[in-house]
């Protein structure tokens, strides 16, 4: 619940739907505490300002342009997390169907090469941040961002993301980030969502 214009979106599945890859316990903390916390803080920051009448994407972009770090960090984390929840689906993962498969082949050489590069990027992100599959002018690329940074404010279209902040995996995997990354790629990535984001 929130006391402002920005509302915590519903999860696209039940809390336990991603088990055993991501436990309901992790979802309760990650979604119910971290994600909800960003919503509550953002509403406090934008109350009584012109941003209170903007949608979330506009708030992220305006805060980035204005250098308003407090608003940007919370707004971008709300957007990033919502995108992350949708980047996963029960019984997902593995190789995508035709259109995405063709684009992965064209951009990375093969699905196996994409998986290797995406895993390396996510595993190599120092500290807190995100790994992204993005579309830049019809070519797919892998990118990482620190903390709350997001390709939403850049010149590329995000297709999928993986949260590599410790709170995304520590309850289930402790310090074994590569195990979390591999399990999400193999069993949860939502390729239908990625394809929808191609436009």
Residue pairs with C-beta under 8 A, 6 or more apart in sequence:
1 8
2 8
2 36
2 39
2 40
2 43
3 40
3 43
4 39
4 40
4 42
4 43
4 44
4 46
4 47
4 52
5 43
5 46
5 52
5 53
6 39
6 42
6 43
6 46
6 56
6 59
6 75
6 78
7 39
8 35
8 36
8 39
8 78
9 82
11 27
11 31
11 85
12 85
12 86
12 89
13 89
13 90
15 24
15 27
15 28
15 31
16 23
16 24
16 27
17 90
18 27
18 88
18 90
18 188
21 172
21 183
21 184
21 187
21 188
22 88
22 169
22 172
22 184
22 188
23 171
23 172
25 171
25 172
26 168
26 169
26 171
26 172
29 167
29 171
30 81
30 163
30 167
30 168
31 81
31 85
34 81
34 167
35 77
35 78
35 81
35 82
38 74
38 75
38 77
38 78
38 81
39 74
39 78
41 74
42 59
42 71
42 74
42 75
42 78
45 70
45 71
45 74
46 52
46 59
46 71
51 58
51 59
51 62
51 63
51 71
54 62
56 75
56 78
56 79
57 79
57 152
59 71
59 75
60 72
60 75
60 76
60 79
60 150
60 152
60 153
61 152
61 153
62 68
63 69
63 71
63 72
63 75
63 76
64 72
64 76
64 153
72 148
73 147
73 148
74 148
76 148
76 149
76 150
76 152
76 153
77 148
79 150
79 152
80 130
80 148
80 150
80 161
80 163
81 163
83 158
83 161
84 130
84 161
84 162
84 163
84 168
86 190
86 193
87 160
87 161
87 162
87 189
87 190
87 193
87 194
88 184
88 188
88 189
88 190
89 188
89 189
89 190
89 192
89 193
90 188
91 187
92 187
92 188
92 189
92 190
92 191
93 184
93 185
93 186
93 187
93 188
93 189
94 186
94 187
94 189
95 101
95 111
96 104
96 111
96 191
96 194
96 195
97 191
99 195
99 198
100 191
100 194
100 195
101 111
103 140
103 198
104 110
104 111
104 114
104 140
105 111
106 139
106 140
107 114
107 139
107 140
107 141
108 114
108 117
108 140
114 133
114 140
114 142
115 185
117 142
118 131
118 133
118 142
118 162
118 185
119 178
119 181
119 182
119 185
121 131
121 142
121 143
121 144
122 131
122 144
122 162
122 164
122 177
122 181
123 164
123 177
123 178
123 181
124 144
125 131
125 144
125 146
125 164
127 146
127 147
128 146
128 147
128 164
128 165
128 166
129 144
129 145
129 146
129 147
129 149
129 164
129 165
130 144
130 145
130 149
130 150
130 161
130 162
130 163
130 164
131 142
131 143
131 144
131 161
131 162
131 164
131 181
132 142
132 143
132 144
132 145
132 151
132 158
132 159
132 160
132 161
132 162
133 140
133 141
133 142
133 158
133 159
133 160
133 161
133 194
134 140
134 141
134 142
134 143
134 151
134 156
134 157
134 158
134 159
135 141
135 156
135 157
135 159
135 197
135 198
136 155
136 156
136 157
140 159
141 156
143 151
143 156
145 151
150 158
151 157
151 158
152 158
157 197
157 198
157 199
158 197
159 193
159 194
159 197
159 198
160 189
160 190
160 193
160 194
160 197
162 181
162 184
162 185
164 177
164 181
168 180
169 176
169 177
169 180
172 180
173 179
173 180
